[in-house]
């Protein structure tokens, strides 16, 4: 039977792992694209926009303002999806630990 001290140690260890994974997620970066790569948005795990890259052909061409805004939004949303996938993957490890190896004594 698992004692309370063992359970407290396991919880503290899990908490440290969660904090480490959260820090890794915050540092992760993802690049979202739209317009066949003509617009790229780079964000981090805190969803902070780090960089926007717009192909010069979109600035000098016949692309209107609304279309360019839409391309930026789509690229940002694509980057958010990638960060969400990173979060799911990294946090899934914690979920698996709790489901497989962390049994409550009652």
Number of C-alpha atoms within 10 A of each C-alpha: 7 10 9 10 9 11 15 11 12 13 13 12 12 16 13 12 15 16 12 12 17 17 13 15 20 16 12 16 22 22 21 24 23 19 16 7 14 16 22 24 26 21 23 19 22 15 17 12 16 12 12 16 13 18 12 10 10 16 12 8 8 8 11 10 11 9 11 16 11 13 21 23 17 19 24 25 16 20 25 24 15 18 24 16 12 18 18 13 11 16 16 12 14 15 11 11 11 13 10 8 8 13 10 9 9 5
